[in-house]
Amino acid sequence: PDMKLIQENMLMAEGFQTARALSVKFNTLYELSSALLSKQPHYDWGLRAVKSVLRVAGGMKRANPHLDESQVLMRALRDFNTPKMPIDDIPIFLRLVNDLFMGLTVESKVDEDLKMKIVRVAKECGLQYDDVFVNKICNLQELLDVRHSVMLLGPAGCAKTTIWKTLQGVHNLDSQKNTCVAETVNPKAVTGDELYGYMTLAKEWKDGVLSIIMRGMSKN
């Protein structure tokens, strides 16, 4: 697909006036990132990632109409992509962003209300909370706002489980009934049909593990 043209049209749809110039920078950044950054199985520089970033950028533009459009796109690209990068790739990516958006500086968007709730839940759970831990939880929430499926990757003991459980606690804070619930599934313990569901020879649908869990959650 002609990514530059698609990006230009999507930027215009989100209300950007300088869509053509910004689409060139956007496309160049993703091409260079694909070539220069390490090869990670979870990296996605394709159309799906582009759509998510532009949705974030459109929301930022409407929330901050006083900001220059280049600053808005720069913030969206930086804040959306850095949370999923290994520590070695972040300096390279930030240098690319600074080279393409030369002379521009913009602070990261911070949800102070979410941070306060994270600290409160961490205290209640007896957890030590530092800036990195709090920021990772904020990053997870930002990704969940624009993606249907998010993976937490990292070595054992790096707080993956604690991060999502703390965020779950934030959503259930001060509510009489838990509005955010979780189920643990080991997909390697069942076959693909057992996991997702399948159609029998009699053309009847049989629910899989995920179907049953989602159906139960929607009822409760």
Salt bridges, closest charged atoms under 4 A:
GLU8 OE2 - ARG20 NE 3.24
GLU14 OE1 - ARG62 NH1 3.12
ASP44 OD2 - ARG48 NE 3.46
GLU69 OE2 - LYS61 NZ 3.13
ASP79 OD1 - ARG78 NE 3.00
ASP113 OD2 - LYS117 NZ 3.72
GLU124 OE2 - ARG120 NE 3.84
ASP174 OD1 - ARG120 NH2 2.61
ASP207 OD2 - ARG215 NE 2.97
